[in-house]
Amino acid sequence: MQDQAPELRIAGNVATITLRRPSQHNRIAPDDCTVISNQLSHLAADAAVQVLIITGTGTKTFSSGYTLGAIKDQLDSRFEDMLDCVEQFPRPTICALNGSVYGGATDLALCCDFRLGIRGSKMLMPASRIGLHYYPGGIRRYVRVLGLAAAKKLFLTAQTIDDDEMLRLGFLTERVDAAELDAMVRTYVEHILACEPKVLVTLKADLMSTAYGSADQNILRAHYTESLSSPELSVRLAAINDKKR
């Protein structure tokens, strides 16, 4: 397959963004950041899309991260802006890690709500090894999602870790054999689509704001009380009662 910009596909309620530079381990080129940000903006405005999957091409590497040759003179706000857009995407996001993950791509995965990986994969954060002090958003996500001790190990030693440790640290939500990855992704998608879309949006927003210490309790309470009087709750409760009869 010829290396290309990330591809967006929409099938029903599910959108998939695929990194497509397999000969370069699906590296993220500077212009790819703008492409993905535009794709995310389009998807966020499409209420029909209820789940976003981000994955890579091939069976070896999810992504090797940002292009090393572009770090000195092209690592501008585009990369961080793209990652923030992924993290702030209003509906559930799944990172289907089809292989190992390195550098900035580890942060891309952390921006997603769920990270589904495969046995035999590895993870490396080489920033300190190449002399790069990481950007604030990435440090925040590492510490918040993985914890301070794990973030220190990964940033301050630049050690490669295997899938066992990726799972133990919470980097991976699930780990399966490579042949089972698609099935695991479908399982998550099916369960997400079975939930009330409006509630997923408000729940995700409130979970994120609570995790980052910016939650407004009035907003959280409003989301709760609004759901109590919503027609969606009445319809779903009625359906459950009908099944019991």
BAFI-3210 file (N, C-alpha, C; in Angstrom, 3 decimals, decimal comma, padded with zeros to 6 digits):
// residues 245
n [1|2|3|4|5|6|7|8|9|10|11|12|13|14|15|16|17|18|19|20|21|22|23|24|25|26|27|28|29|30|31|32|33|34|35|36|37|38|39|40|41|42|43|44|45|46|47|48|49|50|51|52|53|54|55|56|57|58|59|60|61|62|63|64|65|66|67|68|69|70|71|72|73|74|75|76|77|78|79|80|81|82|83|84|85|86|87|88|89|90|91|92|93|94|95|96|97|98|99|100|101|102|103|104|105|106|107|108|109|110|111|112|113|114|115|116|117|118|119|120|121|122|123|124|125|126|127|128|129|130|131|132|133|134|135|136|137|138|139|140|141|142|143|144|145|146|147|148|149|150|151|152|153|154|155|156|157|158|159|160|161|162|163|164|165|166|167|168|169|170|171|172|173|174|175|176|177|178|179|180|181|182|183|184|185|186|187|188|189|190|191|192|193|194|195|196|197|198|199|200|201|202|203|204|205|206|207|208|209|210|211|212|213|214|215|216|217|218|219|220|221|222|223|224|225|226|227|228|229|230|231|232|233|234|235|236|237|238|239|240|241|242|243|244|245]
n.u [000,838|000,547|001,943|-000,164|-002,258|-004,119|-007,126|-010,641|-013,528|-017,006|-019,460|-022,635|-023,402|-020,822|-017,568|-014,347|-010,983|-008,051|-004,603|-002,227|000,480|002,208|004,812|006,407|005,908|003,423|003,779|003,119|002,727|003,475|001,434|-000,572|-001,703|-003,347|-005,167|-006,400|-007,484|-009,369|-011,028|-012,023|-013,417|-015,451|-016,739|-017,549|-019,586|-021,493|-024,228|-025,127|-023,018|-021,861|-019,783|-016,227|-013,473|-009,993|-007,273|-004,509|-002,721|-001,859|-000,058|001,893|002,691|000,970|001,425|004,348|004,559|005,095|006,727|010,149|012,095|010,837|010,620|012,360|011,835|009,155|007,401|004,869|001,952|000,028|000,124|-000,364|-002,862|-004,393|-004,327|-005,658|-008,160|-008,926|-009,009|-011,058|-013,216|-016,690|-018,093|-017,899|-014,618|-012,447|-009,311|-007,863|-005,327|-003,324|-000,814|002,528|003,371|004,631|006,372|004,825|002,490|001,709|000,527|-001,588|-003,098|-003,710|-005,440|-007,817|-010,874|-010,953|-008,517|-007,572|-005,545|-002,982|-001,499|002,010|002,722|004,479|005,548|006,866|008,206|010,214|011,091|012,878|015,223|015,882|016,260|014,074|011,852|008,732|005,489|002,976|000,238|000,521|002,052|000,209|-001,877|-000,543|000,125|-002,416|-003,925|-002,277|-000,955|001,377|003,733|004,006|004,185|006,588|008,409|008,162|008,774|011,205|013,055|012,847|012,314|011,456|008,367|006,506|003,508|002,311|002,996|001,916|-000,767|-000,990|-000,354|-002,491|-002,481|-003,392|-006,750|-007,936|-006,548|-005,834|-005,429|-003,971|-005,660|-008,092|-008,679|-010,385|-012,876|-013,069|-013,138|-015,579|-017,280|-017,087|-018,099|-020,724|-021,817|-021,595|-023,273|-025,669|-026,324|-027,845|-027,469|-027,448|-027,046|-024,545|-022,913|-023,162|-022,362|-019,705|-018,528|-018,846|-017,427|-014,842|-014,397|-014,558|-012,409|-010,281|-010,486|-012,106|-014,811|-018,137|-020,379|-023,046|-023,648|-023,220|-025,255|-027,462|-027,381|-028,009|-030,642|-032,022|-031,948|-033,598|-036,138|-036,363|-037,633|-036,357|-035,424|-037,874|-038,893|-036,956|-037,079|-039,703|-039,487|-037,851|-039,523|-041,557|-040,273|-040,037|-042,530]
n.v [-001,190|002,203|004,995|007,300|010,161|010,342|008,425|008,889|007,128|006,514|004,505|003,968|004,627|004,762|006,015|005,886|006,643|006,186|005,713|005,920|005,211|002,867|002,015|003,611|003,028|004,067|006,792|010,130|012,750|016,308|017,652|015,795|016,239|018,471|017,409|015,372|016,926|018,439|016,365|015,490|017,768|017,797|015,386|015,830|017,598|016,068|014,601|012,037|010,311|008,194|006,831|006,871|005,454|005,072|003,987|002,044|001,246|-002,009|-004,693|-004,487|-002,013|000,456|003,258|005,214|007,670|011,268|012,655|012,277|013,789|016,175|017,404|019,444|021,789|021,801|021,096|022,358|024,090|022,524|019,742|019,413|020,670|018,946|016,606|017,556|017,930|015,291|014,317|015,919|015,186|014,811|012,366|008,772|007,354|005,049|003,608|001,522|-000,381|-001,657|-002,637|-002,014|001,024|004,301|007,219|010,342|009,128|007,545|009,365|010,153|007,822|007,880|009,991|008,907|007,285|004,533|001,972|-000,496|-003,199|-005,437|-008,679|-009,005|-006,487|-003,331|-000,441|002,853|005,821|008,104|010,710|012,051|010,776|011,715|014,303|015,985|018,020|017,264|018,434|020,389|019,371|016,655|015,677|016,121|014,327|011,842|011,711|011,938|009,807|007,495|007,754|009,171|007,695|005,801|007,545|008,843|006,709|006,070|008,506|009,405|007,368|006,357|003,743|000,837|-000,781|-003,855|-005,588|-006,751|-005,031|-002,681|-003,229|-003,610|-001,078|000,357|001,551|000,066|-000,773|-003,166|-006,345|-008,426|-011,321|-010,757|-011,575|-011,312|-008,682|-007,040|-008,136|-007,551|-004,772|-004,473|-005,478|-003,515|-001,330|-002,198|-002,288|000,391|001,605|000,644|002,183|005,258|007,906|010,740|010,807|009,599|011,614|013,727|012,364|011,632|014,168|015,107|013,191|013,661|016,364|016,117|014,407|016,061|018,069|020,283|020,366|021,603|021,621|022,337|022,058|019,300|018,357|019,364|017,921|015,401|015,755|016,562|014,255|012,605|013,510|013,083|012,067|009,903|008,337|007,465|005,930|003,886|002,693|001,771|-000,122|-002,017|-002,859|-004,009|-006,253|-007,774|-008,718]
n.w [000,000|-000,861|000,856|002,470|003,313|006,443|006,526|006,456|007,226|007,198|008,525|008,873|012,162|012,965|012,868|011,353|011,613|009,896|010,116|007,535|006,648|006,195|005,410|006,832|009,408|010,046|010,672|011,882|009,910|009,617|008,075|008,293|010,741|010,444|008,630|010,178|012,253|010,830|009,979|012,444|013,266|011,382|012,026|014,684|014,325|013,192|014,164|013,808|013,997|016,387|017,521|017,493|015,904|016,020|014,215|012,816|009,750|008,607|010,349|012,240|013,462|015,245|015,308|014,774|015,818|015,790|012,938|013,041|011,693|011,395|013,804|014,755|013,200|012,448|014,414|015,455|016,721|015,542|015,987|018,777|018,878|017,326|018,909|021,195|020,097|019,615|022,257|023,266|021,782|021,461|021,675|022,426|022,053|020,462|020,489|018,344|018,617|016,437|016,580|017,767|019,617|019,577|020,835|020,137|019,309|021,389|023,052|021,455|021,598|024,332|024,372|023,625|024,671|025,093|024,836|022,853|022,532|021,159|021,730|022,123|021,345|021,762|023,683|023,667|024,991|023,845|024,371|026,266|025,635|023,123|023,730|024,064|025,768|026,901|025,758|027,550|027,530|026,882|029,042|031,076|030,356|030,500|033,269|034,435|033,325|033,529|035,938|038,320|039,008|036,922|034,745|035,347|035,085|032,340|031,031|032,236|032,049|029,525|028,752|026,870|027,046|027,472|026,293|028,508|030,632|029,638|029,838|032,604|033,613|032,793|030,371|028,240|027,694|027,061|026,079|023,396|021,218|018,002|015,919|017,069|017,457|015,836|016,440|019,168|019,068|017,722|019,697|021,709|020,260|019,719|022,324|023,073|021,174|022,040|024,146|025,398|023,232|023,823|026,571|026,751|025,718|027,619|029,941|029,289|029,049|031,682|033,162|032,196|032,941|035,679|036,221|035,556|037,345|036,849|037,029|037,070|039,526|039,380|036,697|036,370|038,055|036,689|034,297|035,276|036,390|034,128|032,593|034,074|033,500|030,830|027,613|026,473|028,607|029,660|027,545|027,346|029,888|029,819|027,793|029,026|031,094|029,594|028,586|030,837|031,328]
ca.u [000,000|001,277|001,707|-001,124|-002,778|-005,131|-008,399|-011,864|-014,663|-018,182|-020,387|-023,735|-023,117|-019,428|-016,542|-013,004|-009,839|-006,962|-003,283|-001,927|001,859|002,784|006,241|007,077|005,269|002,271|004,183|002,181|003,399|002,903|000,174|-001,589|-002,364|-004,431|-006,163|-007,163|-008,270|-010,525|-011,919|-012,675|-014,378|-016,592|-017,439|-018,169|-020,806|-022,411|-024,880|-025,384|-021,836|-021,919|-018,522|-015,069|-012,355|-008,734|-006,435|-003,437|-002,659|-000,861|-000,164|003,096|002,787|-000,136|002,048|005,661|004,503|005,367|007,906|011,342|012,778|010,083|010,513|013,116|011,316|007,738|006,580|004,164|000,716|-000,887|000,110|-001,078|-004,268|-005,034|-004,506|-006,713|-009,436|-009,268|-009,375|-012,296|-014,294|-017,813|-018,656|-016,879|-013,545|-011,724|-008,048|-007,602|-003,873|-003,046|000,584|003,256|003,078|005,832|006,397|003,581|001,326|001,237|-000,372|-002,793|-003,879|-004,212|-006,548|-009,026|-011,530|-010,609|-007,347|-007,623|-004,278|-002,752|-000,362|003,255|002,998|005,354|005,305|008,075|008,175|011,644|011,326|014,093|016,381|016,251|016,476|012,853|010,978|007,394|004,541|002,143|-000,936|000,932|002,409|-001,052|-002,583|000,229|-000,017|-003,816|-004,419|-001,416|-000,442|002,691|004,830|004,149|004,648|008,015|009,180|008,146|009,442|012,540|013,981|012,663|012,350|010,394|007,623|005,762|002,054|001,930|003,077|000,954|-002,065|-000,916|-000,327|-003,740|-002,401|-004,353|-008,017|-008,082|-005,500|-006,295|-004,608|-004,165|-006,806|-009,327|-008,817|-011,595|-014,043|-013,125|-013,609|-017,022|-017,972|-017,182|-019,005|-022,098|-022,259|-021,753|-024,459|-026,859|-026,578|-028,518|-026,432|-027,400|-026,464|-023,117|-022,240|-023,067|-021,556|-018,286|-018,102|-018,766|-016,319|-013,594|-014,229|-014,300|-011,050|-009,310|-010,709|-012,764|-016,252|-019,098|-021,379|-024,379|-023,811|-023,379|-026,592|-028,434|-027,391|-028,724|-032,075|-032,590|-032,131|-034,736|-037,396|-036,226|-038,461|-035,523|-035,436|-039,201|-039,006|-036,078|-037,630|-040,897|-039,044|-037,363|-040,714|-042,281|-039,551|-040,248|-043,900]
ca.v [000,000|003,459|005,861|008,366|010,889|009,572|008,244|008,881|006,371|006,505|003,414|004,101|005,488|004,551|006,646|005,332|007,358|005,220|006,207|005,116|005,298|001,618|001,866|004,438|002,656|004,956|008,040|011,244|013,871|017,592|017,940|014,847|016,823|019,319|016,503|014,732|017,962|018,744|015,208|015,510|018,869|017,325|014,336|016,395|018,290|015,060|013,946|010,629|009,547|007,952|006,227|007,121|004,520|005,500|002,799|002,166|000,265|-003,058|-005,588|-004,373|-000,770|001,414|004,482|005,543|009,022|012,410|012,511|012,751|014,812|017,433|017,904|020,678|022,998|021,731|020,661|023,557|023,843|021,629|018,424|019,515|021,005|017,713|015,738|018,131|017,661|013,891|014,200|016,651|014,722|014,678|011,029|007,779|007,104|003,791|003,472|000,123|-000,437|-002,834|-002,999|-001,237|002,458|005,017|008,678|011,103|008,269|007,067|010,407|010,037|006,733|008,322|010,923|008,134|006,758|003,118|001,577|-001,940|-003,569|-006,840|-009,347|-008,858|-005,088|-002,609|000,999|003,600|007,273|008,399|012,159|012,445|010,194|012,571|015,655|016,777|018,175|017,073|019,549|020,292|018,512|015,259|015,358|016,073|013,075|010,727|011,667|011,734|008,495|006,395|007,983|009,810|006,724|005,256|008,628|009,029|005,616|006,140|009,721|009,637|006,290|006,051|002,298|000,176|-001,736|-004,823|-005,519|-007,075|-003,820|-001,720|-003,578|-003,399|000,355|000,968|002,128|-000,725|-001,117|-004,605|-006,923|-009,652|-011,766|-009,888|-012,038|-011,018|-007,244|-006,519|-008,613|-006,786|-003,431|-004,575|-005,649|-002,190|-000,512|-002,655|-001,876|001,848|001,953|000,241|003,206|006,473|008,810|012,027|010,588|009,348|012,903|014,453|011,572|011,761|015,522|015,235|012,354|014,339|017,570|015,670|013,871|017,145|019,053|021,492|020,102|022,524|020,745|022,726|021,439|017,866|018,146|019,646|016,768|014,323|016,046|016,578|012,879|012,028|013,918|012,950|011,034|008,731|007,494|006,848|004,907|002,763|002,013|001,062|-001,291|-003,002|-003,399|-004,870|-007,518|-008,534|-009,257]
ca.w [000,000|-000,920|001,999|002,187|004,464|007,187|005,840|007,247|006,695|008,062|008,229|009,819|013,311|013,358|012,034|011,554|011,050|009,773|009,731|006,351|006,185|006,714|005,161|007,839|010,677|010,259|011,305|011,722|009,262|010,025|007,391|008,760|011,911|009,929|008,044|011,250|012,942|009,981|010,041|013,749|013,265|010,585|012,764|015,885|013,905|012,635|015,306|013,504|014,382|017,828|017,974|016,635|016,028|015,414|014,078|011,845|008,665|008,785|011,506|013,059|014,235|015,207|014,820|015,334|016,350|014,916|012,096|013,746|010,910|011,415|015,176|014,967|012,555|012,085|015,538|015,899|017,472|014,840|016,609|020,042|018,596|016,864|020,062|022,029|019,420|019,880|023,664|023,507|020,907|022,390|021,795|022,779|021,096|020,643|019,761|018,020|018,443|015,622|016,745|018,761|019,602|019,985|020,821|020,199|019,080|022,684|023,543|020,644|022,189|025,632|024,131|023,368|025,871|025,243|024,056|022,670|021,914|020,822|022,353|021,379|021,028|022,681|023,821|024,007|024,985|023,756|024,367|026,980|024,957|021,991|024,221|023,944|026,934|026,336|025,852|028,757|027,401|026,926|030,422|031,829|030,060|031,051|034,727|034,803|032,903|033,953|037,281|038,372|039,011|035,570|033,874|035,620|034,489|030,883|030,565|032,782|031,681|028,101|028,554|026,117|027,865|026,670|026,416|029,881|031,444|029,078|030,429|034,053|033,897|032,370|029,027|027,479|028,335|026,799|025,236|022,749|020,096|016,833|015,134|017,795|017,682|015,190|017,192|020,412|018,698|017,446|020,976|022,330|019,450|019,939|023,648|023,056|020,387|022,784|025,165|024,937|022,713|024,517|027,893|026,573|025,521|028,886|030,864|028,939|029,408|033,139|033,616|031,866|033,761|037,049|036,268|035,442|038,399|036,353|036,992|037,667|040,131|038,897|035,383|036,596|038,608|035,631|033,386|035,973|036,498|032,776|032,131|034,792|032,859|029,378|026,972|026,195|029,799|029,755|026,501|027,660|031,056|029,375|027,031|029,989|031,789|028,653|028,490|032,074|031,368]
c.u [000,876|000,934|000,819|-001,509|-003,823|-006,474|-009,557|-012,930|-015,791|-019,113|-021,499|-023,396|-021,647|-018,474|-015,191|-011,979|-008,662|-005,676|-002,758|-000,507|002,621|004,274|007,067|006,440|004,166|002,641|003,138|002,952|002,746|001,551|-000,944|-002,369|-003,547|-005,541|-007,036|-008,019|-009,510|-011,531|-012,701|-013,715|-015,637|-017,412|-018,162|-019,494|-021,855|-023,010|-025,147|-024,213|-021,806|-020,645|-017,422|-013,986|-011,139|-007,814|-005,345|-003,498|-001,583|-001,037|001,014|003,079|001,511|000,379|003,379|005,708|004,813|006,673|009,136|012,034|012,085|010,023|011,197|012,424|009,836|006,846|005,918|002,865|-000,218|-000,998|-000,665|-002,556|-005,035|-005,314|-005,610|-008,083|-009,879|-009,762|-010,739|-013,444|-015,490|-018,368|-017,548|-015,881|-012,802|-010,437|-007,790|-006,135|-003,501|-001,600|001,220|003,021|004,253|005,598|005,051|002,338|000,819|000,263|-001,671|-003,695|-004,489|-005,360|-007,877|-009,583|-011,139|-009,438|-007,300|-006,380|-004,114|-001,512|000,880|003,605|003,868|005,020|006,606|007,791|009,625|012,014|012,644|015,349|016,835|016,415|015,274|012,108|009,552|006,487|003,550|000,960|-000,600|001,322|001,152|-001,775|-001,846|000,003|-001,445|-004,285|-003,603|-000,917|000,986|003,825|005,079|004,684|006,142|008,846|009,287|008,903|010,911|013,535|013,918|012,819|011,192|009,689|006,797|004,266|001,560|001,924|002,132|-000,434|-002,073|-000,987|-001,629|-003,641|-003,357|-005,597|-008,265|-006,894|-005,992|-005,251|-004,936|-005,404|-008,138|-009,586|-010,101|-012,845|-014,192|-013,610|-015,110|-017,821|-018,146|-018,172|-020,454|-022,634|-022,467|-023,023|-025,752|-027,223|-027,267|-027,473|-026,317|-026,743|-024,963|-022,341|-022,076|-022,234|-020,062|-017,766|-017,910|-017,655|-014,981|-013,366|-013,949|-012,868|-010,001|-009,573|-011,383|-014,281|-017,039|-020,238|-022,796|-024,670|-024,014|-024,774|-027,659|-028,528|-028,176|-030,228|-032,745|-032,842|-033,327|-036,067|-037,376|-037,154|-037,659|-035,508|-036,767|-039,346|-038,175|-036,569|-038,869|-040,524|-038,553|-038,542|-041,485|-041,599|-039,767|-041,615|-043,992]
c.v [001,244|004,321|007,038|009,079|010,045|009,577|008,244|008,085|006,400|005,394|003,457|005,086|005,464|005,195|006,037|006,212|006,392|005,916|005,305|005,363|004,049|001,472|002,668|004,220|003,644|006,227|009,119|012,429|015,184|017,883|016,991|015,413|017,687|018,466|015,896|015,742|018,327|017,599|015,196|016,615|018,475|016,306|014,882|017,079|017,332|014,251|012,469|009,740|009,417|007,348|006,573|006,104|005,135|004,297|003,060|001,070|-000,777|-003,833|-005,457|-003,168|000,045|002,743|004,694|006,974|010,080|012,202|013,107|013,889|016,154|018,065|019,259|021,917|022,947|021,213|021,891|023,154|022,846|020,265|018,448|019,818|019,768|016,771|016,247|017,874|016,220|013,745|014,822|016,209|014,343|013,279|009,993|007,506|005,831|003,860|001,985|000,002|-001,734|-003,282|-002,123|000,261|003,209|006,527|009,331|010,286|007,658|008,076|010,407|008,943|007,159|009,320|010,196|007,559|005,317|002,793|000,050|-002,367|-005,054|-007,378|-009,188|-007,425|-004,453|-001,123|001,677|005,092|007,766|009,876|012,539|011,912|011,057|014,024|016,565|016,810|018,184|018,266|019,307|019,334|017,038|014,828|015,214|014,749|011,868|010,592|011,341|010,326|007,360|006,538|008,506|008,805|006,159|006,316|008,882|007,934|005,783|007,351|009,788|008,523|005,956|004,555|001,840|-000,803|-002,644|-004,741|-005,894|-005,813|-002,743|-001,955|-003,273|-001,918|001,052|001,683|001,392|-000,978|-002,620|-005,054|-008,250|-010,103|-010,899|-010,272|-011,686|-009,519|-006,685|-006,914|-007,835|-005,359|-003,453|-004,723|-004,313|-001,303|-000,902|-002,209|-000,359|002,242|001,555|001,257|004,425|007,509|010,129|011,894|010,313|010,650|013,639|013,687|011,710|013,131|015,660|014,370|013,050|015,554|017,199|015,168|014,973|018,299|020,329|021,359|021,211|021,665|021,082|022,098|019,938|017,556|018,367|018,485|015,604|014,576|016,087|015,172|012,223|012,344|013,744|011,873|009,761|007,781|006,762|005,704|003,676|001,995|001,204|-000,207|-002,398|-003,659|-004,349|-006,230|-008,392|-009,200|-010,591]
c.w [000,000|000,293|001,602|003,480|005,189|006,460|006,838|006,516|007,711|007,595|009,270|010,910|013,735|012,361|012,364|010,858|011,062|009,345|008,621|005,813|006,669|006,492|006,157|009,218|011,065|011,028|011,025|011,170|009,703|009,377|007,802|009,942|011,480|009,341|009,135|011,996|012,140|009,985|011,352|013,833|012,507|011,374|013,991|015,549|013,351|013,778|015,059|013,922|015,899|018,400|016,971|016,951|015,351|015,387|013,051|010,801|008,969|010,074|012,463|013,991|014,092|014,676|015,525|015,843|015,312|014,161|012,775|013,003|010,920|012,802|015,348|014,405|012,182|013,210|016,145|016,589|016,808|015,516|017,924|019,838|018,163|018,024|020,986|021,415|019,638|021,317|023,939|022,603|021,780|022,597|022,023|021,657|021,473|019,839|019,572|017,639|017,739|015,709|017,801|018,571|020,221|019,993|020,967|019,954|020,378|023,284|022,749|021,213|023,522|025,501|023,947|024,672|026,154|024,326|024,017|021,901|021,724|021,538|021,470|021,040|022,101|022,670|024,234|023,939|025,014|023,899|025,037|026,299|023,788|022,413|024,127|025,274|026,412|026,602|027,002|028,652|027,486|028,324|031,270|031,603|030,636|032,557|035,124|034,489|033,512|035,385|037,246|038,282|037,617|034,612|034,081|034,960|032,981|030,354|030,998|032,510|030,196|027,820|027,674|027,048|026,956|026,967|027,806|030,746|030,927|029,672|031,918|034,417|033,529|031,042|028,105|028,316|028,221|025,961|024,686|021,732|018,887|016,034|015,781|017,966|017,075|015,959|018,500|020,152|018,444|018,738|021,672|021,577|019,707|021,296|023,719|022,324|021,088|023,869|024,545|024,502|023,478|025,884|027,788|026,432|026,846|029,913|030,564|029,347|030,917|033,730|033,370|032,750|035,215|037,191|036,264|036,405|037,959|036,333|037,687|038,209|039,695|037,540|035,524|037,115|037,543|034,647|033,991|035,981|035,126|032,263|032,816|034,125|031,341|028,822|026,689|027,389|029,914|028,763|026,862|028,890|030,686|028,617|027,960|030,710|030,883|028,534|029,694|032,123|030,643]
res [m|q|d|q|a|p|e|l|r|i|a|g|n|v|a|t|i|t|l|r|r|p|s|q|h|n|r|i|a|p|d|d|c|t|v|i|s|n|q|l|s|h|l|a|a|d|a|a|v|q|v|l|i|i|t|g|t|g|t|k|t|f|s|s|g|y|t|l|g|a|i|k|d|q|l|d|s|r|f|e|d|m|l|d|c|v|e|q|f|p|r|p|t|i|c|a|l|n|g|s|v|y|g|g|a|t|d|l|a|l|c|c|d|f|r|l|g|i|r|g|s|k|m|l|m|p|a|s|r|i|g|l|h|y|y|p|g|g|i|r|r|y|v|r|v|l|g|l|a|a|a|k|k|l|f|l|t|a|q|t|i|d|d|d|e|m|l|r|l|g|f|l|t|e|r|v|d|a|a|e|l|d|a|m|v|r|t|y|v|e|h|i|l|a|c|e|p|k|v|l|v|t|l|k|a|d|l|m|s|t|a|y|g|s|a|d|q|n|i|l|r|a|h|y|t|e|s|l|s|s|p|e|l|s|v|r|l|a|a|i|n|d|k|k|r]
***
